[in-house]
Amino acid sequence: MLKRVLIFLAVVAGLLWLRNTSAFTPAQSEVGPGIISHRGVHQTYGREDMDSETCTATRIHPLTHGLIENTLPSMRAAFDAGATVVELDVHLTPDDAFAVFHDWTLDCRTEASGVTQDTPMSTLKRLDVGYGYTADGGQTFPLRGKGVGLMPTLPEVFEAFPEGRFLINFKSRRTEEGDALAAMLAQHPEWRKQVWAVYGGAPPSETAARLIDGLPYFTKQTAKACLKDYLVTGWTGHVPDSCHDTIVTVPVSHARLMWGWPRAFEARMEAAGSQVVLFGPYAGGNGTTGIDDADLLRHVPKAFGGFIWTDDVIQIGSALHADE
């Protein structure tokens, strides 16, 4: 009896291996992964004991460059370093402009206070977006005065980088932000190719995806649903509906749990109309992490054809293109 059970288990294991091995799946890319540069080239910061209220500008690492996130110089530097897509953050202001700025409030990075989306763009344009940055607990502010007038609008970004591609993060949950983006692209169809995808707040992301033909989106909820559903059914080769026509985000720390990882998994997602984005290790409440150093980059499969998310596009871009 025991022998039969062992034989049965061996057969099942063999079938699972055959169904999910990447040995017979060709690489999805011969040029390596695309790079999503989070906030362009920005000041990195310590993540210890961080929560949603933490002002990250007050805990930056000592400066190695003078660039400020979500500004045109920062985006230009990211593309120059090899970024395929630049991630940026938007807020719809009372005067119907999309301000490109990360924080929900102005207090952390600028000399002003108040909620970003409640502040007219005419006011935001006068602020110093480098005002609050310090690497030594407030003894010095090395970027103060260098970010005056550097907060761009979304149209300014599109006009500055006609060949660039962008991942737009809706910082609010307002449906009208999705409506406004759709209206903007309807008025300027030449900008549509620059919007790679949207994510963030579910109502604006879902609205934008419904109104803009072929626009992928993801939220925390859709990302979790896809991975959870795939872990249940992926052993059969089936891709659940939650993983179709979306952005599939995978923490590198959990990638090997994905049935068929790496090439069979990627091929299944591509056949389902989805793009795979590989993040850094899952950080729990400490926010999103990226593939930010050479050690993590070694975990990216050779000829991976998806995208990697990074907070250090200069280092990662240099490493990926070292042999070119």
N, C-alpha and C positions, 0 to 999 in steps of 0.2 A: 504493500500500500504506500509506504513512504517513498519507495522508488518511483512509483507512478506520479506521486505528487511532485517530486523533484524534477521528473522529466517534463511534466506539465508546466512547471514554473520556468524551466529552462526554455521551453518552446515559446512561452509568452514573452520572456525577456528577449529572445531572439527576434520575435516579430516586432516588438517595440523598437528594438535597435534598428531593424531594417526600415521601419516606417519613419524613423526620426533621425537617422544618421545623415550627416552632410557629405558623406564620402562620395555619393553619386550626384551631388548637386554642384554645378559649376559656380564659381565665384560670381557675384552680382556686379562686380566692378573690377576693372583693371587699373584704375587710377587712384584707388583709395577712397576714403570717406570724404563727404562734404563737411564743412565746418560751420557751426552756428556760433557766432560770437555774441555772448550774452552782454548786452549794454555796450557793445563796441569794445574799444580798449578803455578800460576803466581802472580806478584805484581799487586794489583788492584789500580785504579786511579780515580780521580775526572773527571766527564764528563761535567762539566759546561763550556759553551762557547767553546766547542770543534769543530774542523772542520777536514778536511782530512789532513791538514798540521800540526796538533798539535803533538808535541813530548810528548807522554804519559809517557815516562820514567821520565820526569822532573816534573810530578805532581802525583807521587805515594803516597799512604797513608803510614803512618809510618809502618815500617816493623814488621810483625808478624812471618816471616820465611825468610830464605835466598835463596829461590828457584828462578830461572830465567826461564821465559817462553820458550817453544820450545827446552828445553834441556832434555837429558836423565834422570837426577835426577828429574826434574819437572814431566815428564811423569810417572816415577816410583811411585812418590808420589801420582799422580792422580789415578792410578790403585789401589794403596794400600788403598786409601780413598773411593773406590767404583765405580770409573768410569767404564762404559761399553765400551765407545768409547772416545778416545782422539783426539781432533781437533788439527791439525798442519798446518803450512804454508810452501809452497815450492817455490823456484826460481830455474830455470834451468840455470846453470852458463856456461861460455864459454868453460870450459873443460868437459861439458856434465855430470855434477853432479847435483843432486837435493839438494840444500842447504835448511835446515830447519830453517827458520828465518822469522819473521813477516814483517818487514818494507821493503818498496820499496827501501829506501836508508839506508846507514850505519851510517849517521851522528848522529842520535838520541841516539842509544843504545851503540854504539861502539866508539873507539878512531879514527876510520877511516872515510873517506868520499867517496862518489860515489854511483852509483846504484848497488844494490845487485846482480842482474842478470848479470851485466857486469864485475863482479869481480871473478877471478878464485877461485875455492874451496881451492886451496893451500894457498891463501892469507886469505880467510875467516877463515880458520882453526886456524890462528895465532891470531885472534882478541879476545878482551875482550868484551863479549856480556853483561856484567854487568857494563860497564864503565860509562854509562850516567845516571844511576838511582839516583834520589835525591828526598827526601820527604820534604826538607826545603829550596827550592829555590836555591840550589847549594852551600849551606854552607858545606854540607857533602855528600859524595857519598858512601853509606854503602856497595854496591855490587862491587865497583871498585876493580879489581884484582882477583875477585872470579869467573869470567866467561871466563877466558883465555882458549881458545881451546875447549870451550863447544858447539860451533855450530855444530850439527851433520849433516850427510848426511841422506837421506831417507833410503838407505840400512842399515846404522848403526842402525837406529830406528827399522827396521824390524828384524834385527839380535838380538837386545837387548830384544825385546818383542815378541817372537815367538807366544805367545797366545794372544797378544793384538790386538785390532781393532782400526782403525784410519780413521778419516774424513779428507781428504786432500784438502786444500784450495790452488788452483792455484792463485797466486797473479798477474799474467800477463794475457794478452789476446792472447798469442802466441800459435798457433795451435800445434807447435812442442813440447810443454810441454805434451800435451795429447799423442802424438806419442811416446815420450820418456818414459812415464809411461807404456804405453802398451808394448813397447819393453822390458822394465825392467821386467815386470811380465811374459812376454812370455819366457824370459831367466831364470826367477826364479819363476816358477808356485807355489812353496811352499809359496810365499808371497801373493798370490792372496787373500787368506782368511783373511788377515790382513787389506785389503783395504775395509772398510765398505761402503764408498761412496766418491765422489769428488764434489767440488763446487767451486764457484768463477768466474773467467773469463770464459765467454761462449764458445769461440772457443776451448780452451784446455779441458774444461769439457765435451763438446759435443763430441769431438774427442775421448777422453778416453772412454766414455760410448759406442760409436759406435764400438770401437776396442776391448773392454774388455767385454766378455760375462757376462750379468747379473749385470753389475755395475750401481748402481743408481747414479744420479747426480741432482743437482739443481743449479740455478742461481737466481739472483734477479728477472729477467724477468719471469722465469718459476714459481717461488714461487708466484709472484703477479698474474700471469695469472690463476693459479690454484684456488686461493682464490676468485678472481673476478668471474671466471666462475661458481664456486660452489655456490656462493651467489645468482647467477641468476637462476640456475637450481636445486640446492640441495634440495629445498622444495619438489620436486617430488621423491626424493630418487636417482635421476640420478647422477652419478659421471662423470664429463666431461673428455674428453680425456687428457686435460692438467693436470689432477690429477692422471693419471695412471702411474704406474711403476716409481715413483719418490719419493722424500722426500718432504712431505707437512709440511711447516713451519707455525706455528700459534702463533702470539703474545698472551700472556695470557690476555691482555687487550681487545682482540677482539674475544676470543674463544667462548663466548656465542652467537655470531652472526652466528656461523657455524651451519647450519641446522643439527639437530640430535645430537648436542653436549650434553654429551660427548661420550657416548658409541655407539650410532647409527652412529655418524660421524666416529669414529675410526674404527668400523666394516666395514663401506663402503670403507674407504681408504684401509684397509687391504685386502678386497676382490678385490680391484683394483690394488693390488700389490705394494702399497705404505706404507711408514712409516711416522708416525706423530711425529713431533718434536715441543715441546712447548717451546717458548721463553719467555723472560720477556716482560714487557710492551713496546709497540711501542715507540721509542725514537726519531723519526724523523731524523734530521741531526746529532744526537749525537751517531750514530752507533748502533750496536747490543747490546742488554742487555740480561741478563740471569735471571733464577730463582735463586736468590742469597741470599735469606734470608727466615726465617721461615714464615713471613707474606705472601710472594709470594707463598711459597710452599703450603700454605693452599688452594690456588686456583687450585692446581692440583687435578683432580678428584681421588677419591679412586679407586684403582685397575686399574688406567690408564696404558695401556699396551704399550704406545709409549715411546718416549724419552724426557727428559727435558735437556735443554741447560743451563749450569751454568758457571759462572766465579768464583765460590767459591765451588769447589767440596768437600773440607774438611767439611765445614758447612753442605752442602746439603746431602752429603753422610752419615754423622753422624746422621742427622735428619731422613733420610729415613730408616736407619738400626738400629735405637735406640731400637726397640723392639726385635731384633734378639738375 
